[in-house]
Amino acid sequence: MKRTALILTLCLAMLTACAVSKQDVPIAGLADVTQDAGMYHGLNADTTLLPEDIQQEAYARLLKEHFSPWERTAPKHTADEAFWGFDSFGPKQLYGENTLLRSRGWMDRMREYSRIPQYPSLNRRAIAVNNTSMRVFPTHEPAFMDFKKAGEGYPFDYIQNSLVLAGTPLYAAHLSADRAWVLVESRFAFGWVPITDIGWVDDGFASIFMTGAYAAIMRDDVPIMDTDGNYRFTGHVGTLLPIMQTDIVTGALPLIIPVRNKNGSAIPMVSFVPTTFAEKTPIAPTPANFTRLINAMLGRPYGWGGLYEDRDCSASLMDLMVPFGIYLPRNSSQQIKEGTFADMETMSHTEKKQFMVKTGTPFLTLVRKPGHIMLYIGQKDGEPVIFHSVWGIKTEQNGKYGRRVIGGAVISTLEAGHNLPDLADKGGNWLDTVRAISTLPGTSTQ
């Protein structure tokens, strides 16, 4: 009896050790990669990566796209496009925040609130006065897929479309039945936002806000205050605000910020933001400046669709490019179509790596695999090094898939986790499915 108990104890100890060791194994290609974006480009830190005329063309396009919602006189999207969520999620089993199945009545309620037959019911200019989330339906309530499946459940709320940063111009197309939500379009996405997070824009506000000179916030979590010291919103990398045409205050930029008044209209106020946190755009496209911004973003938690004001892979790259005046769409499948495209789908692992190192431009070359986008920032011993925000590495054990969670913005190789004992044979190695690169900037190849 004692011998049997001893054997059982040893078996349990071995199983526990195996389970723990798999999670404790350092991720090769990440743990041994220095988290400093300036370590891999091999260039002079002040090298200009883009000719001035090309950067100015790119910047003009960014501003045109940024303010394009204010030029619209009708929605850009049809009703079928605006309410795509009902076709996509209506037939599926969705789970709520309590991990239980949502009832059929929940989807019916979303349809009732959306007032589809009345679309479009608005035709107004607006602006985000807070950082806010675009939602597929007019609700804060989440909808998850099966919590038991790897890569599903929390935090993958399928109603979360995209974060919209304060100061983003919007076109308002539709109002919800309870008048609490507005369906808006920005330069990069569309969806429902709380009405309290926007302000209505008239000609007077637009003329004040479109100064022609703009500044980018250069780090995350910068509190933006008005001149009375009242907190208004939090600035992040990717926030773009106009510079007030006045004498520059030493050590600060006078930025115009939008504030919602009691009538729901946007009014301009001023925020003096220290020049350590904000700079006039476009900034010089040098390795030093890219390094500074990327290093400020490293370690930020992964944010599905911008949840909690964090970033997913495509939002990280879109926001990173704003200070340099480079436009990127919101989704990875569209981002890779920008710039000079090169297909790598038929290449071997070695060929892909050699091609990237030979033809890629550090900080300007995007790397794409289905569902994920990364930025090439240089190489280490012939291995391409990338910056990206990633959820995790696909694992497999006894036919069951899982994830070795990374959960944030990191610098890694394209074969991070190749040493993991439970690395999935199919999809575990990112390099397996890398299909293309594209070097910015450029005209969309659509």
C-alpha positions as CSV (number, residue, x, y, z in Angstrom):
1,M,0.0,0.0,0.0
2,K,2.8,2.4,0.9
3,R,4.6,1.5,-2.3
4,T,1.5,2.2,-4.4
5,A,1.0,5.5,-2.6
6,L,4.7,6.4,-3.3
7,I,4.4,5.6,-7.0
8,L,1.2,7.7,-7.3
9,T,2.9,10.6,-5.5
10,L,6.0,10.4,-7.8
11,C,3.7,10.2,-10.9
12,L,1.8,13.3,-9.7
13,A,5.0,15.1,-9.0
14,M,6.3,14.3,-12.5
15,L,3.1,15.5,-14.2
16,T,3.1,18.7,-12.1
17,A,6.8,19.3,-13.0
18,C,6.1,18.8,-16.7
19,A,3.1,21.2,-16.6
20,V,5.0,23.8,-14.8
21,S,8.2,23.5,-16.8
22,K,6.4,24.1,-20.1
23,Q,5.2,27.4,-18.9
24,D,8.5,28.2,-17.3
25,V,10.6,27.5,-20.4
26,P,12.0,30.9,-21.6
27,I,10.7,31.7,-25.0
28,A,13.7,31.6,-27.3
29,G,13.6,34.4,-29.8
30,L,12.0,36.7,-27.2
31,A,13.6,36.1,-23.8
32,D,17.1,36.4,-25.4
33,V,16.2,39.4,-27.6
34,T,17.1,42.8,-26.0
35,Q,13.9,44.9,-25.8
36,D,15.5,48.0,-27.3
37,A,14.5,48.9,-30.9
38,G,17.8,50.7,-31.5
39,M,19.9,47.5,-31.3
40,Y,19.1,46.0,-34.6
41,H,19.0,48.5,-37.5
42,G,22.7,48.8,-38.1
43,L,22.3,52.4,-39.3
44,N,23.4,55.8,-38.2
45,A,20.8,56.9,-35.6
46,D,20.2,60.2,-37.5
47,T,19.9,58.6,-41.0
48,T,16.9,59.9,-42.9
49,L,14.9,56.9,-44.0
50,L,12.6,58.9,-46.3
51,P,13.4,61.7,-48.8
52,E,11.7,64.9,-47.6
53,D,9.4,65.2,-50.6
54,I,8.2,61.7,-50.1
55,Q,7.5,62.3,-46.5
56,Q,5.6,65.5,-47.2
57,E,3.4,63.6,-49.8
58,A,2.7,61.0,-47.2
59,Y,1.8,63.6,-44.6
60,A,-0.5,65.4,-47.0
61,R,-2.3,62.1,-47.5
62,L,-2.6,61.4,-43.8
63,L,-4.1,64.8,-43.1
64,K,-6.5,64.4,-46.1
65,E,-7.6,61.0,-44.7
66,H,-7.8,62.3,-41.1
67,F,-10.2,65.1,-42.0
68,S,-12.1,63.2,-44.7
69,P,-15.1,62.5,-42.5
70,W,-15.8,66.2,-42.3
71,E,-16.0,66.4,-46.1
72,R,-18.8,63.8,-46.3
73,T,-22.4,64.7,-47.1
74,A,-23.6,61.1,-46.8
75,P,-22.5,57.9,-45.2
76,K,-19.6,56.1,-46.8
77,H,-21.1,52.7,-45.9
78,T,-24.4,51.1,-47.0
79,A,-26.8,49.7,-44.5
80,D,-25.5,46.1,-45.3
81,E,-22.0,47.3,-44.4
82,A,-23.0,49.4,-41.4
83,F,-24.9,46.5,-39.8
84,W,-22.6,43.7,-40.9
85,G,-22.5,42.3,-37.3
86,F,-26.0,40.9,-37.6
87,D,-25.1,38.7,-40.5
88,S,-21.8,37.7,-39.1
89,F,-22.8,37.0,-35.5
90,G,-26.5,36.4,-35.7
91,P,-26.3,32.7,-36.5
92,K,-23.4,32.1,-34.0
93,Q,-23.4,31.1,-30.4
94,L,-22.2,34.1,-28.4
95,Y,-21.3,34.2,-24.7
96,G,-21.7,37.1,-22.3
97,E,-19.4,38.4,-19.6
98,N,-20.8,35.7,-17.2
99,T,-19.4,33.0,-19.6
100,L,-23.0,31.9,-20.4
101,L,-24.7,31.7,-23.7
102,R,-26.5,34.9,-24.8
103,S,-30.2,34.4,-25.6
104,R,-31.8,35.0,-28.9
105,G,-33.5,38.0,-27.2
106,W,-30.1,39.7,-26.8
107,M,-29.6,39.8,-30.5
108,D,-33.2,40.9,-31.1
109,R,-32.6,43.8,-28.6
110,M,-29.4,44.8,-30.5
111,R,-31.4,44.9,-33.7
112,E,-34.2,47.0,-32.1
113,Y,-31.7,49.5,-30.7
114,S,-30.0,49.7,-34.1
115,R,-33.1,51.0,-36.0
116,I,-31.9,49.5,-39.3
117,P,-34.9,50.6,-41.4
118,Q,-34.3,54.2,-40.4
119,Y,-30.6,54.2,-41.5
120,P,-29.1,56.8,-42.0
121,S,-30.9,59.1,-39.6
122,L,-28.1,61.6,-39.2
123,N,-25.8,63.7,-41.4
124,R,-23.5,65.6,-39.1
125,R,-19.9,66.3,-38.4
126,A,-18.6,65.3,-35.0
127,I,-15.3,64.8,-33.1
128,A,-14.2,62.4,-30.4
129,V,-13.8,64.4,-27.1
130,N,-12.7,61.3,-25.2
131,N,-10.8,58.2,-26.1
132,T,-13.7,55.9,-27.0
133,S,-14.5,52.5,-28.4
134,M,-16.3,51.8,-31.7
135,R,-18.7,49.0,-31.1
136,V,-20.3,46.6,-33.6
137,F,-23.6,47.0,-31.8
138,P,-24.9,50.0,-29.7
139,T,-23.9,48.5,-26.3
140,H,-21.0,48.1,-23.9
141,E,-22.0,44.5,-23.4
142,P,-19.4,42.0,-24.8
143,A,-19.9,39.0,-27.0
144,F,-17.4,36.2,-26.8
145,M,-17.0,32.9,-28.6
146,D,-16.5,29.6,-26.8
147,F,-14.4,30.2,-23.7
148,K,-13.1,26.6,-23.9
149,K,-11.4,27.2,-27.2
150,A,-7.8,28.5,-27.5
151,G,-7.7,32.1,-28.6
152,E,-11.4,32.7,-27.8
153,G,-13.2,33.9,-24.7
154,Y,-11.8,36.8,-22.8
155,P,-10.4,39.3,-23.9
156,F,-11.7,38.6,-27.5
157,D,-14.9,40.6,-27.4
158,Y,-16.3,40.5,-30.9
159,I,-18.4,43.6,-30.4
160,Q,-15.2,45.6,-29.9
161,N,-14.2,47.1,-33.3
162,S,-11.6,49.8,-32.6
163,L,-10.4,52.4,-30.2
164,V,-10.9,56.0,-31.4
165,L,-8.5,58.6,-29.9
166,A,-9.7,62.0,-28.7
167,G,-9.4,64.6,-31.4
168,T,-10.4,62.3,-34.2
169,P,-12.7,63.9,-36.8
170,L,-15.9,61.8,-37.3
171,Y,-19.0,61.7,-39.5
172,A,-22.2,60.8,-37.6
173,A,-24.6,58.7,-39.7
174,H,-27.1,57.2,-37.3
175,L,-28.7,57.4,-33.9
176,S,-29.7,54.4,-31.7
177,A,-33.3,54.0,-30.5
178,D,-32.4,55.0,-26.9
179,R,-30.4,58.0,-28.3
180,A,-27.4,56.9,-26.2
181,W,-25.2,55.8,-29.1
182,V,-24.2,57.3,-32.5
183,L,-22.9,55.3,-35.5
184,V,-19.9,57.2,-36.7
185,E,-17.2,56.9,-39.4
186,S,-13.5,57.9,-38.9
187,R,-10.6,57.8,-41.3
188,F,-9.9,54.2,-40.4
189,A,-13.1,52.5,-39.1
190,F,-16.7,52.8,-38.3
191,G,-19.0,51.7,-35.4
192,W,-21.2,52.8,-32.5
193,V,-19.8,55.2,-29.8
194,P,-21.5,56.6,-26.8
195,I,-23.0,60.0,-27.6
196,T,-21.3,61.5,-24.6
197,D,-17.9,60.8,-26.1
198,I,-18.4,63.0,-29.1
199,G,-19.2,66.6,-29.8
200,W,-21.1,68.1,-32.7
201,V,-18.9,70.1,-35.1
202,D,-20.0,73.3,-36.9
203,D,-18.1,75.5,-39.4
204,G,-16.8,77.7,-36.7
205,F,-15.2,74.8,-34.7
206,A,-13.8,73.2,-37.9
207,S,-12.1,76.4,-39.0
208,I,-10.5,76.8,-35.6
209,F,-9.5,73.1,-35.4
210,M,-8.0,72.8,-38.9
211,T,-5.0,75.1,-38.2
212,G,-2.7,73.5,-40.7
213,A,-0.1,72.8,-38.0
214,Y,-0.4,69.7,-35.9
215,A,1.4,67.9,-33.1
216,A,1.6,64.2,-32.2
217,I,1.7,62.8,-28.6
218,M,5.0,61.0,-28.3
219,R,4.3,58.6,-25.4
220,D,1.3,56.8,-23.9
221,D,-0.7,57.9,-20.8
222,V,-0.2,61.6,-21.1
223,P,-2.9,63.5,-19.1
224,I,-4.3,66.3,-21.2
225,M,-5.5,69.3,-19.1
226,D,-7.2,72.5,-20.1
227,T,-5.8,75.9,-19.0
228,D,-7.8,75.7,-15.8
229,G,-6.1,72.5,-14.9
230,N,-9.1,70.3,-15.5
231,Y,-8.4,66.8,-16.9
232,R,-10.0,66.3,-20.3
233,F,-8.6,63.0,-21.7
234,T,-5.5,60.9,-21.9
235,G,-3.1,61.3,-24.8
236,H,-1.4,58.3,-26.4
237,V,1.0,57.7,-29.3
238,G,-1.3,58.1,-32.3
239,T,-3.1,61.2,-30.9
240,L,-3.0,64.1,-33.4
241,L,-4.0,67.6,-32.3
242,P,-3.8,71.0,-33.9
243,I,-1.3,73.6,-32.7
244,M,-2.8,77.0,-31.8
245,Q,-1.4,79.8,-33.9
246,T,0.1,81.9,-31.2
247,D,3.4,82.5,-29.5
248,I,5.0,79.3,-28.4
249,V,5.3,78.9,-24.7
250,T,8.8,77.8,-23.7
251,G,8.8,74.1,-23.0
252,A,5.2,73.5,-24.1
253,L,3.0,73.3,-27.2
254,P,-0.4,75.1,-27.1
255,L,-2.7,72.5,-28.5
256,I,-6.4,72.9,-29.3
257,I,-8.5,70.2,-27.7
258,P,-12.2,69.4,-28.3
259,V,-14.6,69.6,-25.3
260,R,-18.3,68.8,-25.3
261,N,-20.5,71.5,-23.9
262,K,-23.9,71.1,-22.2
263,N,-25.7,71.2,-25.6
264,G,-23.5,68.4,-27.0
265,S,-21.5,70.7,-29.3
266,A,-17.7,70.6,-29.5
267,I,-16.0,73.7,-28.3
268,P,-12.2,74.5,-28.6
269,M,-10.1,74.8,-25.5
270,V,-6.3,75.0,-25.1
271,S,-3.9,72.5,-23.5
272,F,-0.3,73.4,-22.9
273,V,1.5,70.0,-23.4
274,P,5.2,69.8,-22.5
275,T,7.4,69.3,-25.6
276,T,8.8,66.2,-23.9
277,F,5.3,64.7,-24.6
278,A,4.3,66.3,-27.9
279,E,6.1,67.3,-31.1
280,K,5.2,69.1,-34.3
281,T,4.5,66.7,-37.1
282,P,5.8,65.2,-39.2
283,I,8.9,64.3,-37.1
284,A,12.1,63.3,-38.8
285,P,11.9,59.6,-40.0
286,T,15.2,58.5,-38.4
287,P,16.1,55.3,-36.5
288,A,16.6,57.4,-33.4
289,N,13.0,58.7,-33.5
290,F,11.5,55.3,-34.4
291,T,13.5,53.8,-31.6
292,R,12.2,56.4,-29.1
293,L,8.6,55.8,-30.0
294,I,8.8,52.0,-30.2
295,N,10.6,51.8,-26.8
296,A,7.9,53.9,-25.3
297,M,5.3,51.5,-26.6
298,L,7.1,48.3,-25.5
299,G,5.4,46.3,-22.7
300,R,2.0,47.8,-23.4
301,P,-0.6,45.0,-22.8
302,Y,-2.2,43.5,-25.9
303,G,-5.6,45.2,-26.5
304,W,-8.0,43.4,-28.7
305,G,-9.6,46.1,-30.9
306,G,-8.1,48.8,-28.6
307,L,-9.8,47.4,-25.5
308,Y,-8.8,49.3,-22.3
309,E,-7.0,51.9,-24.6
310,D,-4.3,49.2,-25.3
311,R,-3.4,48.1,-28.9
312,D,-3.6,45.0,-31.1
313,C,-1.1,44.4,-33.8
314,S,-2.5,46.7,-36.5
315,A,-3.3,49.5,-34.1
316,S,0.3,49.5,-32.9
317,L,1.6,50.1,-36.3
318,M,-1.1,52.6,-37.3
319,D,-0.4,54.7,-34.2
320,L,3.4,54.4,-34.5
321,M,3.3,55.9,-38.0
322,V,1.2,59.0,-37.2
323,P,4.0,61.2,-35.8
324,F,6.0,60.5,-39.0
325,G,3.0,61.6,-41.1
326,I,2.5,58.2,-42.6
327,Y,-1.1,56.9,-43.2
328,L,-2.0,53.3,-42.4
329,P,-5.5,51.8,-42.5
330,R,-6.7,50.0,-39.4
331,N,-6.7,46.4,-40.4
332,S,-3.6,44.3,-41.1
333,S,-5.1,42.9,-44.4
334,Q,-5.3,46.5,-45.7
335,Q,-2.1,47.7,-44.2
336,I,0.0,45.3,-46.2
337,K,-1.4,46.8,-49.4
338,E,0.3,50.1,-48.6
339,G,3.7,50.7,-50.0
340,T,5.9,48.5,-52.1
341,F,4.6,44.9,-51.9
342,A,6.6,41.7,-52.2
343,D,5.1,38.2,-52.1
344,M,7.0,35.5,-50.1
345,E,4.4,32.8,-49.8
346,T,6.3,30.2,-51.8
347,M,9.7,30.9,-50.2
348,S,11.3,28.6,-47.6
349,H,12.1,29.7,-44.1
350,T,15.7,30.5,-45.1
351,E,14.7,32.4,-48.2
352,K,12.1,34.5,-46.3
353,K,14.7,35.5,-43.8
354,Q,17.4,36.3,-46.3
355,F,14.9,38.3,-48.5
356,M,13.8,40.4,-45.5
357,V,17.3,41.2,-44.4
358,K,18.4,42.0,-47.9
359,T,15.4,44.1,-49.1
360,G,13.7,45.3,-45.9
361,T,14.1,48.8,-44.6
362,P,14.2,48.9,-40.8
363,F,11.1,50.7,-39.3
364,L,9.4,51.0,-42.7
365,T,8.9,47.3,-43.8
366,L,5.7,45.6,-42.7
367,V,5.6,41.8,-42.3
368,R,2.3,40.0,-42.7
369,K,0.9,36.6,-41.8
370,P,-2.8,35.8,-41.8
371,G,-4.4,37.7,-39.0
372,H,-1.2,39.4,-37.8
373,I,1.1,42.2,-38.9
374,M,4.6,43.1,-37.6
375,L,7.3,45.7,-38.3
376,Y,10.8,44.8,-39.4
377,I,13.3,46.7,-37.3
378,G,16.6,45.0,-38.3
379,Q,18.4,41.8,-37.8
380,K,20.4,39.9,-35.2
381,D,22.9,37.4,-36.6
382,G,21.0,37.1,-39.8
383,E,17.6,36.6,-38.1
384,P,15.0,39.3,-38.9
385,V,13.9,41.1,-35.8
386,I,10.4,42.5,-35.5
387,F,8.3,44.8,-33.3
388,H,4.7,43.8,-32.8
389,S,1.8,43.5,-30.3
390,V,0.9,39.8,-30.0
391,W,-1.4,37.7,-27.9
392,G,0.7,34.5,-27.9
393,I,2.2,31.4,-29.5
394,K,0.1,28.5,-30.6
395,T,0.7,25.3,-28.6
396,E,-0.6,21.8,-28.9
397,Q,-0.8,19.0,-26.4
398,N,-2.5,15.7,-26.9
399,G,-4.4,17.1,-29.9
400,K,-5.7,20.1,-27.9
401,Y,-4.6,23.6,-28.9
402,G,-3.6,26.3,-26.4
403,R,-1.6,29.5,-26.2
404,R,1.7,30.5,-24.6
405,V,0.5,34.0,-23.8
406,I,2.9,36.9,-24.5
407,G,0.1,39.5,-24.3
408,G,1.8,42.7,-25.2
409,A,4.1,44.8,-27.4
410,V,7.5,43.1,-27.8
411,I,10.6,42.8,-29.9
412,S,11.2,39.2,-31.1
413,T,12.4,37.1,-34.0
414,L,10.0,35.5,-36.4
415,E,10.6,32.1,-34.8
416,A,10.0,33.0,-31.2
417,G,9.1,29.9,-29.2
418,H,10.8,27.4,-31.5
419,N,12.2,25.8,-28.4
420,L,8.9,25.2,-26.6
421,P,8.2,21.5,-26.1
422,D,4.5,22.0,-26.9
423,L,4.9,24.3,-29.9
424,A,2.1,23.5,-32.4
425,D,3.3,21.8,-35.5
426,K,0.8,23.8,-37.6
427,G,0.8,27.5,-36.9
428,G,3.2,27.5,-34.0
429,N,6.1,28.9,-35.9
430,W,5.1,32.4,-37.2
431,L,7.6,32.1,-40.1
432,D,5.6,29.2,-41.5
433,T,2.8,31.5,-42.5
434,V,4.6,34.8,-43.3
435,R,3.3,35.6,-46.7
436,A,4.4,39.1,-47.7
437,I,6.3,42.2,-46.8
438,S,5.6,45.8,-47.8
439,T,7.8,48.9,-47.5
440,L,6.2,52.2,-46.6
441,P,5.1,54.7,-47.5
442,G,3.2,54.5,-50.8
443,T,-0.1,54.6,-52.6
444,S,-2.5,51.9,-51.8
445,T,-2.3,49.0,-54.2
446,Q,-6.0,48.2,-53.9
